[in-house]
Amino acid sequence: MSDTFELWETPKAREKYLLAGWHQWADAGSVSSGLPQYLIEKTNARRIGELNAEESYLFQIPGTHHFLRPQVKLEEGYRLSMSTHNNEFFYTGDAEKGLAIFLGDEPHMRVEQYADAFFDVVEILGVRRVVAVGGVYGAVPYDKDREVACVYSLKELKDELSRYALQFSDYEGGATICTYLADRAEQRGIEFVAFYAFVPAYDLSQISNSVQGFSIENDFKAWYDLLRRCTHMFNLALDLTDLEAESNRLLASIEEEIDRLEEQSPGLQIREYITTLSEDFTERRFIPLGDMWTRGLRDLFEDNNGNG
């Protein structure tokens, strides 16, 4: 048994992938934390291991009281609950295809040991490729397919990834856990891909100081757009109908909120602001070849029926 991780099951499958997310800075729309949790529940994935990463976390730095410390819930002085840091591996699949899912807390320190433990488990499981997901806020249209930025570990992956309707990131600045792991993965020759979805967030203070901006807490549209790419990449038959419906409900609720703001403050021209964002936005729609054939045949039959 390793000191840095515990793995009490090593599932056997002909081909295995891993989808990973973290409670982290780049978690706009709860993409990095919520999407893996959704997938765990959707597939009834079982817990198969965890990282022993207690030494990777700080308790306090001045000014970060709520960010670092465990969260406690008290009732009349009695502790009902106390949060802990979790870094857990789950698994679902059969003899042919397996999907591991990792959900963790971004480490504060000893990140080298954390990364080594993470990739030790990846290699023991025999995972072919790791895909990590994250979200960043941006002034992007809410009703368009989410823009996806990509970071990857091995240069030979670029040609394949270019077919996934994304942009390759040119970011410079502080590394997230995903970009850090991409570097460590390259050193170990591991296929590691990070997908970052741009989640709509609107700073309306430029229109009026009296109107607050708004952002999306759980961006089901981003989850859906990313999972479509992942399930295609993994060749995984996962029904996303419920997530698509949740995405459509989200878009409808945003539309209602814009209508409310327009009615409340018609002179602010909020819808005009949103429309301008759409006009300046180039939508990249992910339509796999199989979907293109299906849509083409459907359109052909509809045209023939209309002419018949």
Backbone bond lengths (Angstrom), bond angles and torsions (degrees), N, CA, C in turn:
res aa  C-N    CA-C-N  psi(-1)  N-CA   C-N-CA  omega(-1)  CA-C   N-CA-C  phi
1 M - - - 1.465 - - 1.533 109.75 -
2 S 1.317 117.25 128.43 1.460 121.70 -179.64 1.521 110.94 -73.91
3 D 1.355 116.15 152.00 1.456 120.68 174.84 1.523 111.71 -76.99
4 T 1.334 117.33 -18.54 1.465 120.86 -173.59 1.523 113.37 -101.04
5 F 1.311 118.93 -12.50 1.461 121.12 177.18 1.518 110.22 -157.44
6 E 1.316 115.43 161.29 1.457 122.67 172.68 1.518 107.87 -125.86
7 L 1.310 115.73 130.39 1.462 121.13 179.46 1.526 106.84 -134.82
8 W 1.335 116.21 105.01 1.453 119.23 -174.40 1.525 112.88 -98.47
9 E 1.339 116.23 6.18 1.463 119.69 173.17 1.516 108.32 -152.75
10 T 1.330 116.46 135.21 1.467 121.69 174.52 1.527 107.42 -118.46
11 P 1.319 117.43 89.51 1.467 120.42 -175.45 1.529 112.12 -61.19
12 K 1.319 114.51 148.25 1.461 121.01 178.76 1.528 109.26 -105.95
13 A 1.301 116.35 125.48 1.465 122.13 175.05 1.522 107.22 -154.65
14 R 1.314 115.82 152.65 1.460 119.92 -178.60 1.518 111.41 -63.98
15 E 1.318 117.25 -36.46 1.460 121.56 -177.94 1.519 108.93 -142.00
16 K 1.345 116.50 131.29 1.464 120.80 -177.20 1.525 110.51 -132.72
17 Y 1.327 114.20 142.87 1.456 122.31 175.08 1.527 108.31 -126.61
18 L 1.316 114.81 168.18 1.469 119.40 177.71 1.521 109.09 -137.14
19 L 1.326 116.50 131.10 1.456 122.33 172.22 1.521 107.65 -109.32
20 A 1.339 116.56 130.56 1.460 121.07 -173.16 1.511 112.04 -127.52
21 G 1.318 115.39 146.35 1.456 121.53 174.93 1.513 110.25 -150.63
22 W 1.312 115.34 163.39 1.465 121.60 -176.95 1.522 110.72 -138.99
23 H 1.313 115.97 152.67 1.457 121.60 160.55 1.527 104.60 -75.89
24 Q 1.314 116.00 103.75 1.460 119.47 -168.84 1.522 110.32 -147.81
25 W 1.334 114.03 178.09 1.463 120.23 178.02 1.528 110.56 -61.70
26 A 1.322 118.08 -45.57 1.469 121.72 -177.75 1.523 109.54 -86.39
27 D 1.340 115.48 65.76 1.456 121.16 -176.60 1.521 111.17 -127.87
28 A 1.332 116.65 32.95 1.463 120.54 176.98 1.526 109.16 -57.24
29 G 1.332 115.95 140.23 1.450 120.11 -179.63 1.512 113.34 66.72
30 S 1.342 117.38 14.13 1.472 122.93 -175.75 1.526 111.16 53.06
31 V 1.325 116.07 32.25 1.469 119.88 -178.98 1.527 110.56 -65.01
32 S 1.334 116.78 -45.87 1.458 119.42 -173.93 1.521 112.88 -76.03
33 S 1.328 117.12 -31.74 1.461 120.05 -178.61 1.525 112.59 -98.48
34 G 1.323 117.48 -41.02 1.455 120.76 -174.98 1.515 114.12 -76.58
35 L 1.332 116.95 -38.43 1.465 119.87 -177.63 1.533 111.67 -63.14
36 P 1.348 120.24 -49.03 1.473 119.05 176.81 1.530 112.41 -60.66
37 Q 1.342 117.73 -39.16 1.459 120.02 178.66 1.522 110.83 -63.33
38 Y 1.342 116.64 -40.43 1.468 120.51 175.65 1.532 109.91 -58.90
39 L 1.313 116.29 -43.93 1.466 120.59 -176.84 1.525 111.42 -67.88
40 I 1.327 116.32 -37.85 1.471 120.26 176.89 1.523 110.02 -59.86
41 E 1.319 116.14 -46.59 1.466 120.49 -178.59 1.530 111.43 -71.83
42 K 1.323 116.74 -38.23 1.460 121.28 -178.33 1.527 111.67 -62.85
43 T 1.327 116.45 -39.92 1.462 121.05 -175.34 1.523 113.56 -98.36
44 N 1.352 116.39 0.95 1.470 120.10 -175.20 1.529 111.20 53.95
45 A 1.317 115.49 41.32 1.467 120.06 -178.62 1.522 110.49 -65.34
46 R 1.304 116.08 141.24 1.460 120.98 -179.26 1.527 110.62 -96.65
47 R 1.299 116.48 148.15 1.453 123.01 -179.11 1.529 109.40 -76.90
48 I 1.326 117.28 125.50 1.465 120.24 -175.64 1.523 113.62 -122.08
49 G 1.335 118.82 -6.47 1.453 118.87 -179.86 1.510 112.36 177.79
50 E 1.329 115.48 176.69 1.452 121.07 179.50 1.521 110.24 -158.47
51 L 1.327 115.52 157.54 1.452 121.21 172.43 1.523 108.86 -86.40
52 N 1.319 116.49 140.96 1.460 121.47 173.23 1.526 107.41 -92.69
53 A 1.322 116.06 87.08 1.466 120.73 -168.18 1.525 112.83 -119.64
54 E 1.340 116.86 27.46 1.466 119.29 -177.30 1.531 112.14 -57.26
55 E 1.332 117.46 -34.34 1.461 120.93 -176.98 1.524 112.99 -78.56
56 S 1.331 117.30 1.63 1.466 120.68 -179.13 1.521 112.90 -93.20
57 Y 1.345 117.55 4.02 1.457 119.35 -173.13 1.520 112.06 -125.01
58 L 1.321 114.23 143.01 1.458 123.05 175.90 1.523 109.50 -96.44
59 F 1.327 115.38 156.72 1.460 120.00 176.63 1.519 111.43 -95.70
60 Q 1.330 117.01 -36.02 1.454 119.06 -176.77 1.515 111.56 -157.79
61 I 1.318 115.46 138.84 1.462 125.01 162.81 1.520 104.72 -131.61
62 P 1.329 119.80 137.10 1.471 120.14 -178.36 1.529 112.06 -50.20
63 G 1.340 115.38 129.58 1.459 120.33 178.71 1.517 114.04 91.18
64 T 1.335 117.43 0.32 1.475 120.09 -177.90 1.523 110.79 -123.66
65 H 1.315 116.89 33.71 1.464 121.86 -173.31 1.533 112.42 -51.56
66 H 1.329 116.82 -51.45 1.463 119.45 -175.20 1.519 112.59 -83.40
67 F 1.333 117.46 -17.78 1.464 119.89 -176.15 1.525 112.07 -79.36
68 L 1.321 117.93 -38.20 1.458 121.06 -172.88 1.524 113.87 -100.00
69 R 1.310 117.38 -38.66 1.457 119.19 -170.47 1.529 113.07 -72.00
70 P 1.326 116.72 148.80 1.473 119.25 172.60 1.528 109.72 -58.74
71 Q 1.312 115.82 149.55 1.456 121.46 179.92 1.528 109.53 -96.73
72 V 1.329 115.91 127.08 1.454 121.09 -178.54 1.520 109.67 -113.20
73 K 1.332 115.66 147.38 1.463 121.30 174.67 1.515 107.93 -122.35
74 L 1.347 115.79 120.59 1.457 121.90 -178.04 1.528 110.74 -112.96
75 E 1.309 115.40 150.10 1.466 121.43 172.38 1.518 107.85 -138.10
76 E 1.351 115.55 111.71 1.459 122.04 -177.15 1.528 111.09 51.80
77 G 1.340 114.57 43.28 1.458 120.28 174.99 1.506 115.57 85.98
78 Y 1.329 117.96 -8.07 1.468 120.54 -178.58 1.526 110.24 -101.70
79 R 1.318 115.22 135.01 1.454 120.53 -179.05 1.529 110.54 -74.61
80 L 1.322 115.66 115.69 1.467 120.48 175.15 1.520 111.22 -84.72
81 S 1.335 116.39 -35.74 1.460 119.26 -179.44 1.520 109.57 -156.79
82 M 1.329 115.31 156.53 1.467 122.95 175.61 1.524 107.30 -142.85
83 S 1.330 116.83 122.11 1.458 120.11 -178.56 1.521 110.59 -72.04
84 T 1.304 115.81 150.71 1.461 122.23 176.34 1.527 108.39 -131.18
85 H 1.319 116.04 162.06 1.460 120.16 175.79 1.526 109.12 -81.50
86 N 1.328 115.37 129.05 1.460 121.06 -179.63 1.518 110.10 -123.56
87 N 1.308 116.30 139.46 1.467 123.34 176.21 1.523 106.77 -139.55
88 E 1.337 115.23 88.57 1.453 120.71 -165.59 1.528 112.86 -118.20
89 F 1.323 114.65 145.44 1.459 122.56 175.29 1.528 108.97 -105.34
90 F 1.323 115.65 136.18 1.461 122.71 176.04 1.531 107.63 -123.70
91 Y 1.329 115.93 165.95 1.460 118.74 -176.80 1.514 110.48 -150.66
92 T 1.328 114.47 142.65 1.457 121.69 172.86 1.523 107.69 -145.90
93 G 1.323 116.62 149.60 1.464 118.81 178.41 1.507 112.50 150.91
94 D 1.334 115.17 -171.48 1.460 122.15 178.99 1.524 108.53 -134.23
95 A 1.331 116.82 -163.59 1.460 120.67 -176.10 1.522 112.24 -67.98
96 E 1.319 117.65 -23.33 1.458 120.98 -177.52 1.526 112.46 -92.30
97 K 1.324 117.06 -46.65 1.456 121.21 -171.94 1.527 109.86 -132.19
98 G 1.326 115.63 133.32 1.454 120.09 179.41 1.517 111.29 -130.75
99 L 1.323 116.05 143.24 1.462 121.41 177.02 1.517 109.02 -126.00
100 A 1.320 116.16 117.37 1.459 121.40 171.18 1.531 108.03 -92.04
101 I 1.311 116.52 144.75 1.469 122.40 179.13 1.517 107.61 -128.08
102 F 1.317 116.45 128.23 1.458 121.24 178.78 1.516 109.24 -115.81
103 L 1.333 115.91 133.84 1.458 121.41 174.68 1.521 107.79 -133.39
104 G 1.329 116.28 119.75 1.452 120.03 -175.04 1.514 113.50 -137.93
105 D 1.318 114.69 -177.11 1.459 122.98 175.30 1.524 107.97 -110.85
106 E 1.318 116.03 127.19 1.458 120.54 -179.65 1.530 109.76 -55.41
107 P 1.332 118.11 126.96 1.469 120.04 -177.44 1.522 112.44 -72.39
108 H 1.328 115.66 151.87 1.459 121.57 177.20 1.522 112.14 -93.27
109 M 1.326 117.72 -27.03 1.462 122.07 -177.22 1.534 108.41 -156.25
110 R 1.337 115.63 177.11 1.467 121.48 -176.69 1.533 110.39 49.89
111 V 1.329 114.27 41.68 1.463 119.20 -175.88 1.528 111.38 -68.58
112 E 1.337 117.68 -28.05 1.465 120.12 178.19 1.525 110.48 -62.83
113 Q 1.346 116.13 -46.84 1.461 119.84 179.28 1.522 111.04 -65.75
114 Y 1.335 115.91 -37.49 1.461 120.69 177.69 1.527 110.06 -60.85
115 A 1.322 116.54 -48.06 1.468 120.98 -179.35 1.527 111.23 -63.40
116 D 1.326 116.92 -42.00 1.464 119.98 179.71 1.526 110.59 -61.77
117 A 1.334 116.87 -42.96 1.462 120.12 179.41 1.527 110.85 -64.63
118 F 1.339 116.24 -42.17 1.465 120.56 179.20 1.526 110.80 -58.83
119 F 1.329 116.73 -48.69 1.465 119.56 -177.12 1.523 112.54 -76.43
120 D 1.326 118.16 -23.18 1.466 119.56 171.73 1.521 109.86 -61.22
121 V 1.340 116.50 -43.89 1.463 120.58 178.41 1.525 110.49 -65.83
122 V 1.330 116.83 -41.71 1.470 120.91 178.31 1.527 110.22 -55.96
123 E 1.327 116.91 -44.58 1.471 120.35 -178.20 1.525 111.26 -71.24
124 I 1.327 118.19 -38.63 1.457 120.30 178.39 1.526 110.91 -63.94
125 L 1.327 116.27 -40.01 1.460 120.35 178.92 1.529 112.31 -70.09
126 G 1.323 117.62 -18.59 1.463 120.64 -178.06 1.509 112.64 73.87
127 V 1.329 116.48 35.20 1.464 121.28 -179.02 1.523 110.32 -72.07
128 R 1.321 115.40 132.78 1.464 120.15 -180.00 1.523 111.68 -74.59
129 R 1.338 116.93 -40.49 1.469 120.54 -177.73 1.522 109.45 -152.95
130 V 1.323 114.92 143.03 1.461 121.90 174.43 1.523 108.57 -105.00
131 V 1.327 116.87 130.80 1.460 121.79 172.43 1.523 107.65 -118.51
132 A 1.320 116.69 119.88 1.456 122.29 177.03 1.518 109.09 -103.95
133 V 1.330 116.78 147.64 1.459 120.94 -177.57 1.525 110.00 -123.47
134 G 1.324 114.96 147.37 1.455 121.58 178.22 1.510 109.95 -153.86
135 G 1.318 115.46 170.74 1.459 120.35 179.15 1.511 111.26 -138.37
136 V 1.319 116.23 144.06 1.469 122.25 175.14 1.528 107.88 -132.29
137 Y 1.335 115.64 143.32 1.451 119.97 -179.48 1.530 111.11 -79.59
138 G 1.328 115.47 146.35 1.454 120.57 177.66 1.515 110.67 -161.18
139 A 1.318 116.53 159.45 1.465 121.92 177.60 1.525 108.51 -82.54
140 V 1.332 115.96 77.88 1.461 122.76 -177.98 1.526 108.80 -121.60
141 P 1.330 118.08 155.32 1.469 120.35 -179.19 1.531 111.20 -61.86
142 Y 1.309 116.46 137.41 1.463 120.73 -178.74 1.525 111.96 -76.62
143 D 1.357 117.23 -24.63 1.452 120.72 -172.43 1.527 113.07 -101.28
144 K 1.320 117.45 15.06 1.464 121.95 176.61 1.532 109.29 -111.24
145 D 1.329 116.46 162.35 1.458 119.31 173.55 1.522 109.10 -58.55
146 R 1.314 116.35 139.02 1.452 120.53 -176.85 1.534 111.55 -65.57
147 E 1.314 114.19 136.73 1.461 119.76 172.19 1.522 108.26 -68.59
148 V 1.330 116.34 136.33 1.460 121.29 -178.14 1.512 109.31 -122.67
149 A 1.329 116.06 124.84 1.457 122.17 174.74 1.522 108.52 -100.44
150 C 1.319 115.80 149.38 1.462 120.34 -173.30 1.526 111.72 -129.92
151 V 1.320 115.00 138.07 1.460 123.94 171.07 1.524 106.69 -126.14
152 Y 1.318 118.34 140.42 1.463 119.84 -176.88 1.526 110.32 -143.05
153 S 1.330 115.36 161.97 1.466 120.33 -171.31 1.526 113.76 -92.57
154 L 1.309 118.44 -39.35 1.467 122.39 -172.79 1.524 110.14 -114.15
155 K 1.326 116.85 132.79 1.457 121.42 -174.44 1.524 112.83 -58.12
156 E 1.339 116.82 -32.65 1.466 119.39 -176.44 1.529 112.63 -69.71
157 L 1.311 118.61 -8.49 1.465 121.26 178.73 1.527 113.06 -78.95
158 K 1.318 117.25 -17.31 1.465 119.97 -169.21 1.522 112.84 -61.53
159 D 1.324 118.36 -43.42 1.468 120.00 -178.04 1.518 111.15 -59.96
160 E 1.329 117.41 -44.48 1.459 120.14 179.11 1.521 110.90 -64.65
161 L 1.324 116.73 -45.64 1.457 120.91 -175.51 1.521 112.40 -65.80
162 S 1.323 117.05 -26.44 1.466 120.37 -179.56 1.522 112.53 -64.04
163 R 1.330 117.43 -13.13 1.460 121.63 179.65 1.534 112.26 -89.00
164 Y 1.339 117.41 3.86 1.461 120.51 -174.31 1.523 113.41 -104.16
165 A 1.320 117.52 24.89 1.473 122.28 174.13 1.519 111.05 51.05
166 L 1.327 116.24 65.04 1.456 121.99 -176.74 1.519 110.03 -144.81
167 Q 1.313 115.29 174.81 1.453 121.70 172.14 1.521 108.18 -118.12
168 F 1.331 116.54 142.45 1.448 120.62 177.51 1.527 108.60 -85.22
169 S 1.309 116.15 128.41 1.453 121.67 -170.41 1.526 112.20 -68.44
170 D 1.329 116.76 137.10 1.464 124.13 172.19 1.530 110.58 -112.65
171 Y 1.316 116.15 24.47 1.469 121.56 -176.25 1.526 111.66 -62.94
172 E 1.331 116.40 142.49 1.460 123.22 170.73 1.522 107.95 -129.43
173 G 1.317 117.08 130.09 1.462 120.70 -179.71 1.511 110.69 151.99
174 G 1.319 115.74 -161.88 1.455 120.33 -178.54 1.512 111.98 -63.70
175 A 1.330 115.63 136.68 1.463 121.30 -176.94 1.524 111.34 -77.87
176 T 1.314 116.25 142.33 1.459 121.80 168.92 1.524 107.77 -86.75
177 I 1.327 116.30 173.92 1.457 119.21 177.84 1.532 110.77 -61.65
178 C 1.339 117.21 -34.65 1.465 120.17 -178.41 1.533 111.65 -68.83
179 T 1.341 116.94 -44.53 1.465 118.80 -179.54 1.527 110.64 -68.83
180 Y 1.327 116.32 -34.12 1.466 119.27 176.07 1.529 110.41 -64.03
181 L 1.323 116.82 -45.33 1.462 120.40 -179.40 1.522 111.88 -66.35
182 A 1.325 117.81 -30.44 1.471 119.61 176.07 1.522 110.62 -61.10
183 D 1.333 116.14 -40.01 1.467 120.28 177.55 1.528 110.80 -65.21
184 R 1.331 117.21 -45.91 1.469 120.64 -179.91 1.524 111.24 -66.11
185 A 1.333 116.63 -33.65 1.460 119.94 179.32 1.520 111.11 -65.64
186 E 1.330 116.20 -39.41 1.466 118.88 178.81 1.521 110.49 -61.50
187 Q 1.313 117.62 -39.81 1.457 121.29 179.72 1.523 112.05 -61.71
188 R 1.343 115.94 -26.47 1.470 120.14 -178.68 1.522 112.36 -104.61
189 G 1.344 116.86 5.26 1.453 120.70 177.60 1.517 113.42 69.42
190 I 1.337 117.78 29.87 1.465 123.07 -176.88 1.524 109.91 -101.97
191 E 1.324 116.73 136.83 1.464 121.56 175.66 1.523 109.05 -73.86
192 F 1.317 116.09 115.45 1.462 122.25 -178.50 1.519 107.93 -135.28
193 V 1.325 116.41 126.48 1.460 122.92 -179.00 1.526 108.40 -127.47
194 A 1.308 116.96 133.46 1.465 121.38 174.76 1.522 108.83 -115.88
195 F 1.337 115.75 125.39 1.454 122.99 175.22 1.525 108.57 -106.32
196 Y 1.332 116.84 123.84 1.458 122.13 175.87 1.524 109.17 -113.00
197 A 1.318 117.02 119.94 1.467 121.46 176.65 1.518 109.50 -92.19
198 F 1.336 116.14 138.95 1.459 121.39 176.14 1.528 108.27 -87.36
199 V 1.308 115.78 117.92 1.462 123.19 -175.13 1.527 109.23 -98.78
200 P 1.338 118.52 130.07 1.467 120.74 -178.14 1.526 112.97 -58.94
201 A 1.319 114.67 131.24 1.466 121.55 173.99 1.520 106.75 -147.61
202 Y 1.312 117.36 129.17 1.456 121.05 -173.44 1.530 110.76 -120.38
203 D 1.312 114.91 118.99 1.463 121.47 174.60 1.526 107.30 -91.03
204 L 1.323 115.52 99.19 1.460 120.57 -175.01 1.520 112.79 -87.51
205 S 1.326 117.33 4.24 1.463 119.78 178.95 1.525 111.68 -66.10
206 Q 1.338 116.55 -23.37 1.458 119.33 176.85 1.522 111.75 -70.04
207 I 1.347 115.89 -19.02 1.458 121.00 176.44 1.523 110.36 -89.04
208 S 1.354 114.72 -46.76 1.463 119.98 179.92 1.518 109.26 -161.24
209 N 1.331 115.83 140.06 1.456 120.00 177.29 1.518 112.44 -70.05
210 S 1.323 116.30 -14.67 1.464 120.42 -177.12 1.531 112.57 -85.03
211 V 1.331 117.35 -7.73 1.463 121.12 -176.78 1.522 109.12 -115.90
212 Q 1.305 115.60 127.55 1.450 120.03 177.03 1.524 110.02 -81.45
213 G 1.301 114.78 154.60 1.457 118.98 173.59 1.521 109.96 -79.23
214 F 1.323 116.23 174.96 1.452 118.06 174.93 1.523 110.08 -145.77
215 S 1.314 115.18 153.26 1.452 122.71 178.47 1.524 108.13 -137.93
216 I 1.316 117.17 172.50 1.464 122.27 -174.19 1.524 109.24 -104.57
217 E 1.317 115.60 123.14 1.468 119.83 -178.83 1.522 111.37 -72.37
218 N 1.319 116.65 -48.49 1.471 121.77 177.46 1.524 107.90 -122.58
219 D 1.315 116.02 100.53 1.463 119.65 -175.07 1.526 109.71 -87.86
220 F 1.334 115.39 85.94 1.453 120.32 -178.24 1.534 111.67 -62.75
221 K 1.319 116.85 -27.88 1.457 119.84 176.64 1.531 110.18 -64.60
222 A 1.328 117.27 -43.18 1.464 120.66 176.88 1.524 111.18 -64.48
223 W 1.343 116.78 -41.84 1.459 120.11 177.93 1.533 109.89 -58.53
224 Y 1.330 114.85 -45.59 1.468 120.02 -177.55 1.528 111.23 -63.93
225 D 1.332 116.80 -46.63 1.462 120.30 -178.39 1.525 111.55 -63.89
226 L 1.326 117.76 -37.49 1.462 120.51 178.92 1.525 111.41 -72.67
227 L 1.326 117.19 -41.63 1.465 119.22 -179.24 1.525 111.98 -67.56
228 R 1.323 117.72 -30.35 1.470 119.34 174.49 1.525 109.95 -60.96
229 R 1.316 117.12 -40.91 1.457 120.36 178.17 1.531 111.10 -68.03
230 C 1.318 115.65 -43.10 1.468 119.36 -176.98 1.530 111.88 -67.86
231 T 1.325 117.51 -44.45 1.459 119.08 -179.13 1.523 111.24 -65.40
232 H 1.332 116.87 -33.29 1.462 119.65 176.02 1.536 109.81 -68.72
233 M 1.318 117.10 -44.36 1.463 121.31 -179.96 1.527 111.22 -62.18
234 F 1.340 116.34 -40.81 1.460 120.91 -178.48 1.525 112.72 -84.79
235 N 1.338 116.36 -6.01 1.465 121.18 -173.89 1.520 109.69 53.42
236 L 1.327 114.66 49.40 1.457 122.63 -174.20 1.525 109.49 -107.57
237 A 1.319 116.87 123.77 1.466 121.64 -179.01 1.523 109.04 -83.81
238 L 1.312 116.30 83.23 1.458 121.71 -179.44 1.525 109.18 -115.01
239 D 1.318 116.65 124.18 1.461 121.81 -179.63 1.525 109.37 -75.40
240 L 1.330 116.54 115.51 1.459 122.02 -178.88 1.527 112.34 -105.35
241 T 1.337 116.43 17.64 1.454 120.37 -177.03 1.519 112.03 -58.57
242 D 1.342 116.64 -43.79 1.461 119.25 -178.27 1.522 111.50 -67.30
243 L 1.324 117.29 -36.51 1.455 120.32 178.65 1.524 111.09 -70.56
244 E 1.327 116.36 -35.59 1.465 119.83 175.64 1.529 110.34 -63.18
245 A 1.334 116.32 -41.53 1.465 120.30 178.21 1.523 110.71 -64.53
246 E 1.328 116.91 -39.97 1.463 121.16 178.02 1.527 110.05 -64.22
247 S 1.323 116.13 -37.74 1.461 121.37 177.27 1.525 110.85 -63.38
248 N 1.325 116.49 -43.77 1.466 120.17 179.55 1.526 111.64 -64.87
249 R 1.337 116.53 -37.91 1.468 119.72 176.88 1.526 110.91 -64.93
250 L 1.322 116.24 -37.49 1.464 120.16 177.89 1.521 110.67 -62.33
251 L 1.337 116.82 -46.84 1.465 120.31 -179.77 1.519 110.94 -61.74
252 A 1.334 116.52 -38.67 1.470 119.92 178.78 1.531 110.92 -65.86
253 S 1.325 117.21 -38.13 1.468 120.09 -179.88 1.527 110.95 -68.83
254 I 1.327 117.45 -35.19 1.464 120.13 176.38 1.523 110.05 -66.84
255 E 1.317 116.69 -40.36 1.461 121.39 177.43 1.534 110.29 -59.67
256 E 1.322 115.85 -42.14 1.460 120.26 178.16 1.525 111.34 -64.77
257 E 1.325 117.00 -38.32 1.460 120.59 179.69 1.525 110.88 -66.53
258 I 1.320 116.64 -39.01 1.470 120.03 177.30 1.528 109.99 -65.09
259 D 1.339 116.74 -41.54 1.471 120.20 177.05 1.531 110.42 -60.46
260 R 1.336 116.17 -41.03 1.470 120.04 -179.74 1.529 110.87 -63.76
261 L 1.342 115.97 -43.89 1.454 119.70 179.58 1.531 111.30 -66.11
262 E 1.328 116.53 -37.44 1.468 120.29 177.97 1.525 110.79 -64.00
263 E 1.339 115.73 -41.19 1.467 119.78 -179.99 1.527 110.32 -69.54
264 Q 1.326 115.54 -37.82 1.460 120.52 -178.50 1.521 111.78 -70.38
265 S 1.345 116.59 -40.05 1.472 120.96 -177.00 1.530 109.28 -137.34
266 P 1.333 118.33 73.66 1.473 121.34 -174.35 1.524 113.73 -62.16
267 G 1.322 117.76 -27.92 1.457 119.47 -177.87 1.511 114.23 -74.72
268 L 1.317 117.08 -9.68 1.468 119.81 -176.91 1.530 112.69 -80.95
269 Q 1.319 117.02 -18.48 1.471 122.30 177.83 1.530 111.65 54.83
270 I 1.325 114.70 50.64 1.456 120.08 -179.41 1.522 111.44 -65.74
271 R 1.339 116.57 -40.63 1.459 118.36 179.63 1.527 111.20 -64.50
272 E 1.315 116.95 -34.37 1.461 119.69 176.18 1.526 110.61 -62.95
273 Y 1.347 116.07 -38.90 1.460 120.81 176.77 1.528 110.67 -61.51
274 I 1.335 117.77 -45.43 1.461 122.13 179.01 1.525 110.49 -64.07
275 T 1.327 116.27 -40.02 1.467 120.37 179.65 1.520 111.08 -63.39
276 T 1.330 116.88 -39.46 1.461 120.76 177.89 1.524 111.12 -61.54
277 L 1.327 116.58 -39.02 1.459 119.96 176.73 1.529 110.70 -60.28
278 S 1.315 116.02 -42.09 1.469 120.52 -179.25 1.523 111.78 -65.90
279 E 1.322 116.43 -39.40 1.459 120.12 -178.66 1.519 111.93 -65.83
280 D 1.327 117.03 -31.12 1.462 121.27 -178.54 1.526 112.67 -92.16
281 F 1.339 116.43 5.56 1.469 121.13 -173.30 1.523 110.46 -106.16
282 T 1.323 116.56 132.38 1.462 121.62 175.01 1.522 108.44 -100.71
283 E 1.322 116.07 109.74 1.461 120.71 -176.33 1.520 110.65 -79.30
284 R 1.334 115.67 129.77 1.469 121.74 174.55 1.520 107.11 -107.50
285 R 1.307 117.00 107.41 1.460 121.60 -177.47 1.520 109.79 -97.21
286 F 1.330 116.17 129.76 1.454 120.77 179.10 1.521 109.20 -88.18
287 I 1.326 115.55 107.90 1.463 121.85 179.57 1.524 107.28 -127.14
288 P 1.336 117.50 96.81 1.472 120.25 178.69 1.514 111.40 -58.99
289 L 1.334 115.89 158.33 1.464 121.03 -177.08 1.521 111.12 -56.34
290 G 1.345 117.03 -41.66 1.462 120.28 179.86 1.514 111.55 -61.20
291 D 1.337 116.81 -40.51 1.466 120.66 178.13 1.519 111.46 -66.56
292 M 1.347 116.46 -34.50 1.459 120.13 178.94 1.521 110.41 -64.48
293 W 1.349 116.79 -43.07 1.458 120.16 177.60 1.529 110.74 -62.60
294 T 1.341 116.52 -44.39 1.461 120.44 -178.69 1.521 110.96 -61.45
295 R 1.346 116.57 -45.18 1.466 119.93 179.93 1.528 110.75 -65.83
296 G 1.328 116.72 -39.39 1.456 119.73 -179.51 1.515 112.07 -63.65
297 L 1.342 116.50 -43.02 1.458 120.30 178.49 1.529 111.07 -65.76
298 R 1.342 116.06 -40.66 1.456 119.74 179.39 1.522 110.94 -61.97
299 D 1.343 115.88 -44.75 1.466 119.94 178.92 1.520 111.15 -63.31
300 L 1.343 115.90 -38.15 1.462 119.94 179.78 1.519 111.12 -63.24
301 F 1.349 116.64 -46.14 1.464 120.26 179.65 1.520 111.17 -64.82
302 E 1.343 116.35 -39.12 1.467 119.41 179.21 1.525 110.50 -64.17
303 D 1.344 116.96 -40.17 1.467 119.84 178.49 1.516 111.03 -64.91
304 N 1.352 115.63 -42.31 1.468 118.90 -179.32 1.523 111.78 -65.42
305 N 1.354 114.52 -39.80 1.472 117.57 178.87 1.517 111.02 -65.97
306 G 1.328 115.50 -35.06 1.460 118.77 179.54 1.512 112.10 -69.21
307 N 1.357 115.77 -30.30 1.465 119.50 -178.73 1.536 111.96 -87.93
308 G 1.351 115.13 -12.78 1.460 118.12 -174.71 1.497 112.90 -86.95
